[in-house]
Amino acid sequence: MENRCKFWLPKKNRLCANVPLNNSLFCGNHTQRTNAQWIPCPIDPSHTVLQENLEGHVKRCPLLKQVQSLSTQPYYQKGVNAGKDDEQEEEETSAPTSESFDNVTSEIKRNAVYSLKIPEFFELIRKIESVHARICKDIKDSYKIPEACGMWINNNRGVDSKLPFQEKHVTQQASILGNLEQLGVLKSSTGEEQYEGLELAKDGDVVPAVVEFGAGRGYLTQMLADCYGIRRVFLVERKSYKLKADRSLRQKESLMLERLRIDIEDLNLNAVDSLQGLSYIAIGKHLCGPATDLTLRCCLANQRDVKQDGGNCYLRGLAIATCCHHLCQWKHYTNKKYLTSLGINREEFHAITWFTSWAVDDDHGSDASNVIDFKLHQESIENEECSGEANGVEGITRNMKAIERAKLGFMCKQIIDMGRLMWVKEHGLKTQLVKYVPASISPENHLLVAGGHIDHF
């Protein structure tokens, strides 16, 4: 007991069992930290290190070998998909610059909104309503459960009973694949005759490869591999996960699996050797915030330069379920030019991204599916100024009804995603933005689905 850390663990009803540091009552996990002593690790900023120990730490950081190994890979290109803060500069050159704006945190966005004058805040809401009415007219419900996914939907996979099964996630995954099938990108049969209209790759394989971005444990790909004739799979994920689907996927003799542990921002997909000359489908379930924009750039930024007789891979179709729009950044956003043409500048964009958190910050109950159809009454919001409790914009936003906040949040989400849709269309793909599951399953229910590239059909 004397040689234990003195930090009390209330859930375990005992002291921490670790050995305390020299001249301290606590172990390294529970010693009180000060901001002056601890700094982010330059190799992996997700953890911190004592400044006085920094020199020794960078030589033995657990991620040092991974970073060194990644930097030697031909597909690693620092910041290749990051975008630039200035749209005109981005169009003129594709080379990353040394200057970049730091990510704008939610706290900074919130403070910027609260610092607006009340008339400016109301004008911003009017602009959001006007833009939404102009560009977000055709977002349809498209909840598709394909017959091919029946073995998963019926919880009768027969492949690996140890795989986790949660109905709401399975239905989302199935609908993503169902929308790809409806667009003609996926075929319900695993037979090659279903792909007879596609070009042969250099190895004679007519079934497109699959690249899952933000793959996590890879269960979207697991369903795809179980239910469709997929032979090549690439899982892109920067983090390491336990309980991955990789073990089950590798048991399929006809399937080639490659996991790329890399940030999407740094991935040059055209330089992945085993993907050369192949068509592929890009998928992603809940690509948080800017990860959607990074993925779109990764897949489409260089497609205009791809020739049919070239060695590069080319995109046949994509399905990306967007989410966490409050994390989006102006620098990374794909279609700054389009939003600018609608009168939305950088500061207003970040305010719009902050508003998106209102769409899912409360349980809207049975009204969840109808929130976007609720009419936002500008007069009722403006009346908050006279409520006596309002304290500038902060007071007005706090006094808004939950349904009004949710409505504004959903409108902002759709504006962001419609800009992405327009950018994909500019690259020659037939593109749709749909609600792929009911809001009762997930309020994060936008799916950007595209296929039919004019260069290859």
N, C-alpha and C positions, 0 to 999 in steps of 0.2 A: 504493500500500500504506500510505503514511503517513497518508492521509486516510480510513482505514477504521476502522469499529468493531472493537475488539479482542476481541469475543466469538467464541469458536471454535465452529463448527458441525460436530459430529462426523459427522453423516450425510452432509454435503456435503464434509467433509474440507478445510475452508477457513474463513477469517475471514468474519464478516458483512460484506456489501458496503455497508451503510448508512453515512452520514456521522455521525461522533460529535457529541454535543452540545458546546457551548462548555465548556471547562474540565473535560472528561470524556473517558475513553478509550472510552466506549460510546455507542451510539445511544440514542434514546428507548425503544426496545423492550427493550434489554438493560441499561439503567441500573438498578442495584439500588434497590429501593423500600423505604421504611419505612412502617409502619402509620400513623405520625404525619403523614406528608406526603400520603398518598393517601386520598381519600374517594370513595364512590359518587356518580356523577353524579345530581343530583336529577331530571333529565329521563328518563334511562335508567340505572337502577342496575346494568345488566349490564356497564358499564365504569366505570372510576375516573378521577379527575382530581386533579392536585395542588391542595391546598387554596388555595394562594396564587394559582392560576390560575382558581379556580372562577368568579369574577365574569365574566371574559371568556369562559370556556368555555360557560356557559349561554346566551350570546348567539349562539354559532355552532355549537352541538352539532348534528351531522348529523340527529338525530331531532327537532330543535326544530320544524321546519315540519310534520312528520308529526303530532306531538302537538297543535300548534295547529290543524291542519286537522281532526283527529279530534274535538276538543272542540266543533267547530261542527256536527257531524253530529247529526241528530235521534235516531239510535239509540244515541248515546253517553250512558250514564248511569252515572257513577262508582259502582262497588260494588253495582250493582243486584242481582247474583246471588251476592254474597259470602256471605250468611248472617250469623248472629251467634253469639257464643259462648254466649249464653243462649237456650235453646229457647223459653222462655215469652215472652221479649222479642220473638223472631222471629215468633211467632204473632200478637202484638198489633199489630205495626206492620211495614210493609214498607220504611219509609224507612231508609236506611243511617245509622248513627251515627258520630260522630267518633272514639269510642273503639273500639279493636279490639285483640285480642291479636296479638302478632307470631307469625309462623309458628314452630312448634316443630320445630327441626331434628332430624335423625336422631341427632346427637351428644347432644342434650338428652334425647331419648327413651331412648337406650341408657344414659346415666348414671342416669336415673330408674329403669330396670329394675335396674341393678346396685346401686342404693342400697336396694332392697327387702330386708327381712329374709327369710331362707330360708323360714320358714313362710308368709310373705305371697306369695312367688313360687310356691310349690306350690299355694296356695289360688287364685291367679290362673289357673294351668294347669287346675285342676279346674273353675273357672268357665267357661273357654273350651271345655273338653270338654263340659260340661253344656249350654251355650248352643248349641253346634254340633249336638249330638244332637237338640235340640228344634226348631231352625228350618231346618237344612240337609239335609233328608231327600229332597228331590226335585229334584236337580240332574242332569239327564240328558245323555248324549252326544247331540249333534245336529250331526254333520258332514255338511253338505248341499252338494253340488256341483250347482247347477241346470244344466239343459240349455242355458239361455240363455247361460251363460258358457263354452260349449264353445270359442268362438273364442279365448278367452284361455287356457283350460286346455290346449288343444292347441298353444299358442304360434303361432297362426295368425291374428293380429288383423286384418290386412288394412287397418287404419286408419292406423297410424303405426308402422312397424317400428323407429323410433328410440326408442320408449318403452322404459324399462328393464323387464326381465323376470327376476324371481327366483321360482322355483317356490313356495317356502314362503310368500312374501307373496301371490302370486296365489291360492293355495288358501285362505288366510285370508280374503281379500277375497271370493272366490266363495262361501264358506260363510256369511259375513255376509249376503250378498244372498240366498243360498238359504234362510236362516232367515226373512228378511223375506217371501220368496215363499211359504214354507210357511204363514206366519201370515196370508196373504192381503193383505198390505200392498203388495207388488209383484206385478205381473202379467207372465207370461213373454212375452206378445205385446205388440208396440208399438202395436197397433191400439186405437182408442178404444172399440171394442165391448167390450173386456175391462174397461173402467172404467165401464160403463153404470150400475152400482149406486152410483157416487159422485156427490155434488152437483156442479153446475156452479159454477165460480168466476165472478167478475163479468165476466171476459173470455171466458167460454165454454170455458175450458181444463179438461178433466176429469182430465188426468194430473197427479198431485201434483208439486209442486216438491221439490227436495232441498236440505237444508242440511247440509253436512259440517262438523262441529266438529273443531278441531285438524287441519285438512285437510292441513297440510304441503304437499307437492308436488301433492296432489290425485289420486293414482292410484286410490284407491277410487272416487271419483266418475267417473274416466275409464272404469273397467270398467262402472260403472252406466250411464253414458251410451252406451257401445258396445252394451250387451246389453239395455237396456230403453228404453221410450219416454219418456224424461225430457226435458223441454223447458226447464226453468228450474233453474239450479244456483247455489247460494250457498256459497262457500268461506270459512269463518271461520278465520283464523289470525293470530296476533299477530306472527309472525316473517316475514322475507323469505327466500324460497328461490330458488335457481337450478334450472334443469332442471325447471321445473314442467310439469304437464299442461295448463296453460292454453292454450298455443299450439295443441295438438291439439284441445282442446275448442272453441276459438273457430272452428275450421274447419268445425264442424257448423252448417250454415245454420239449422236449426230449433231450435238451442239458445241460450238466453240465459244468459250467465255473468256473475256478479258476485262479486268477491273483496273480503271485508271484513277489512281488517287491523286487528284490534282484539282485546283480551283478552276472553275469554268472560265474565269477571267483570263487565265494563262494558257488555255488549251487551243492549239492549232490543230483542228481535226483533220485537215488535209495532210498533215505530216504523220498520222498514225499509220504505220507500215501495213498492218494487217487489214486496214480498211480501204487501202488503195484500189481504185477501179470499181468499187462496189456502190450500188445504191443503198440507201439506208433510210430508216424511219426514226425520227427523233421524238422521244416521249419524255414527259416529266409530270409527276403528280405533286402539286403544291410546291412549285418553285418560288421560294420566298422572295418578295420584293425585287431587287435588281437582278437576281439570278435568272429571271425570265428574259430580261433584256440581254444579259450576257450570253444566254443560250441562243437567242435569235441571231445575234451577231456571229456567234461561233458557227452556226449552220448556214447563214445566208450572206454574210458580208462579202465572201469571195465567190459566190455562185455565178455572178455575171462573167467571171473569167474562166469558168469550167467548160471545157469542150468535151463533146461526146467521145472523141478519140483520145482524150487525155488520160492521165493516170490518177487524177484526183477522185475522191469520193464525191458523190452528189446526193442531194436531199430529194427523196421521193415524197415524203409527207411528214407532218408533225402534229402532235397533240400535246399541248401544254396547259395544265391546270394551274392558273395563277393564284397567288394568295399574298397576304402580308404586304399590301400596297403601301402601308405606312412606312415601310423601309426603303421605298424607291428613292433613287437619287437622280438629280438632273444630269449629272455627268454620264451616268450609265444608260439613261433612257434612250431608246432607239429612235424615236420620232420627235425630237425637239423642234425640228423644222415645221412639222404639221401643227403642233400645239402653238408655236409662235404665230403661225398664220391665223390661228383662231383668237389671238390676242392674249394668250397665256404666257407669261414670262417665267423666269427661273424662280422668283420668290413666290409667285402665285402657284406654281407647280408644287413646291414644297408645302404650301398651305393645303393644297388639294390632297396631297398624300397624307398629311396629318389628319384631315377630316375622314379619310377612309377607315380609320380605326373605329369610328363611331358606328359603322355598319355591323360590327360583330362584338361590340363591347358590352352588350346586354342580351339577355334572353327575351326575344320578342315573341316567344310563344307561338300560338297559332297564326299570328299575323306575319310571321317571318317571311312566308312566301309572297305576301302582298305588300311588303314594305315599299318596294320600288314603285308600286302603283298608287301609293298614298300621295295626295297632293300636298306639296309643301306650301304653306300659307306664309308668304313674306310678311303680311301684316301682323300675324300673331307673334312672329319672331321680333319684329320691330317694336311691338308693344312691351317686350321685356325691358326695353330701355326706360320705360316709365313705371316699372314694377316697384321701384323703391329699393329692391334688393340687389339690383344689377350694379355691378362695379366695372364699368367699361365693357369691353368685348368679353373679358373673362366671365363677368357676371351674366352677360347675355347667353353665352354658350352653356353655362351651368344651369340656367333656368329654362333652356329649351326642352321641350318634351322629348322623351326617348324615341318616339316614332319619327319626330322631325330630324333628330340627329341621325338616326338610322337611314332615313331617306337621303339626306345629304351625303352620308358616307357611301351609300350604294351608287349614287350618281357619280361621285368622284372616282370610284373603282371602275365604272364602265367607261368613263372618259379616258382614263389611263389605258385600259385594255383596247379601246377602239383605236387609239393612236398606234398601238402595236400592230393591230390588224391592218391598218392602212400601210404601215411600213412593210409588212409581209407581202401585201398585194403588189407593192411597187417592185418586188422581186419576182413577180410572175407566177405566184401560186394562187389557186382558188382557195379562198380563206373565209372562215366563218367564226364568229364569236357566239357561243351558245351557253345556256345554262344546262350543264350536263347531268346534274342531279337536283332534286327538289331542295329548297332551302332548309327543310326539316331534317334532311340528312346532313347537309353542311351548308352554312351561309356562304362559304368560300366555294362558289359553284360555277365560276366562269371557266370555260374551256376554249382555248384558241386552237382550232383545228384547221389544217391546210393540206393540200395535195395538188397533184396535176401540174407539175412544173412545165412551163412551155418549152424548155430546152430539151425535155426528155420524153414528151408524149406527142 
